[in-house]
Amino acid sequence: MGNNEILNRFENEIELGKESASYLFYGDKRVDLLSYALEFSKIVMTKDMVDSLEIKREKTLIDRLQHPDIEVINQHNENIKIDEVREIIFSSVESTFNSRKKIFILCGIENLRKESSNALLKILEEPPKDVYFILLSRSLNIIPTIKSRTIKFHLKSPSNEDLGVSKEIYYFFGGDEKDIKEFKEKGISLEEYENRVETIDDVLYYFVEMKKFLSSKKNGENEGNKIENPLNLVVGYNKSINFLCKKIRFFDTEEVYFLINEIIEEFKDEKKILLDLLSKIVVNSRNILDSEELKKLINLKNSIRNNVNIRSILFNFFDICANG
């Protein structure tokens, strides 16, 4: 589904003139759900505006996440605590600042726990006048009563043609819509990274920097804001994974052991980030390993979610990568 088709669906929904509503936008991790929620918010907030400068100013505030009547909650996709839900409910009945309407965008609904969802249900079913809730989720595996109380939009991941890039670029970024759009806007060349990743030390540098970046974002710290261009880190990280998948079979045993030990040390408290790294390695190995070896990698990667010996898992995982 192309971007224009989605925007047309949004506009048709707003034209129905609902005084309030609750929506559920869902799509896999390649889809930039927040950007669609912001586009939807622009349509809601500018519906009755006629002055072009006023419309532009409104849209700019929304793009910058600075609109006083649009609140984005849980941007880092953690669990929304029940106290936060109560605060949302209280805020929803307060007067607006600049606009007649108010919008709440709740990210990571798939992580919402039962007590928080129960507190949210009533207001989702009957939002106050001129209040709109937009819930974002990576799947429909959420509490059924939330699904039944919302208007659902399934946002499918765009193809490389939709995003206007080659298949090589599309797969390099794992189809991540946000990264690909930023890559196009900033005109970064992948070729300039060819000489930046040539050794295991280079690979580990980008692995560790990405771990720090993701960990700081998850914990709501400001470390991520210190990186002048996060996309450069994304490109270096992805290049490192590509390099590792292609070259690991040429590493000697000591180098592989060093790599594994460093990963264990750096990622021992970041299992979720480690899983994401291993998932990307699996994807990048799809044209290198046969189907049986890929299945083994997937099973080993998935086993990390359990209470297992991670060292043993990683040794087996990278042994397949090196000798497959």
C-alpha positions, 0 to 999 in steps of 0.5 A: 500500500502506497503512502498516498493510498494511506493518506486518502484513507485517513482523509476519508475517515476524518471527513466522516466528521466524528467528534471524537474517536479511538484508533489503532494503527498496527504494522510490523517493525519496518513501518514508521507507525509514529510518522503515520500517526503524525500525518493523521494528526495533521489532517485532524488539526488542519481540517477546518483551517483555510489560511495556508500560513496557519496550516504550515505552522500547525504542521511544523509544530506537529512534525517537531513534536511541539504541538501543545495539544498533541501528546506522544506517550511511550515513544520508547515502546516500554510498558505504559504504567497505570499511573501514566494512564490515569494522567492521560485520562485526567489530561483528556478532560482538561482544556486545550491550549491552542486548538479545539481538538486534542490528540493522544498518541500511545506507542507500544500498545503491544506491551500494555499490561492488563491493569493499565489496559483496563484503566484505559478501556473506558475512555477509549470507548467514550472519548471526551468531545474533540479528543482523539486517541491513536494507539500504535502497535507492532501486532494485533496480539493485544488485549481483545477489548482494546481491539474491539473499542478502536477503529483499526488501520493496518499499515503494511510495510512499503516496498522498495518501489513505494519508497523509491529505492533499489532492492539493494538499499531496501534490504540493506536497511531491512525495509525500515521505512524511517531509516530509508526515508532519512537516507534519501533525504540526507543523500548518504553514500553507502560506498563511503563506508566500505573502508570504515569496516575492515576488521573485527575491531571495526565491527565491534565498535559499531555493535557497541555504539549501537547498543549504547544508543539503543540502551540510552533511548530505552532508558529515556536518557539523553545519550542518543541526542548527543549523536549528531547523525544517528543515521551514520551509526545505523549505516555503520552498524548495518555495514558491520553486519554485512561485513561479518556475515561475508568475512567470518569464514575467513577469520581464524579461531582466536578472532571468532572467540574474541568476537563472541567474548566481547559480544557476551560482555557488552550485551549481557544485560541487553538481551533484547538488543542482542536478539535484534543483532542476531536477527539481522545477522540471520537476515544477512546470511540468507544468501550465504547459508542453506535453508537448514543452516538458517533454521538452526540459526533462527532456533539458536537465536530464539532460544536466547529468550529462555533461561539458557547459557548465552555463551554456548548459544553464541558459540554454536550460532557463530560456528554455523556462520563461520563453517556453514 
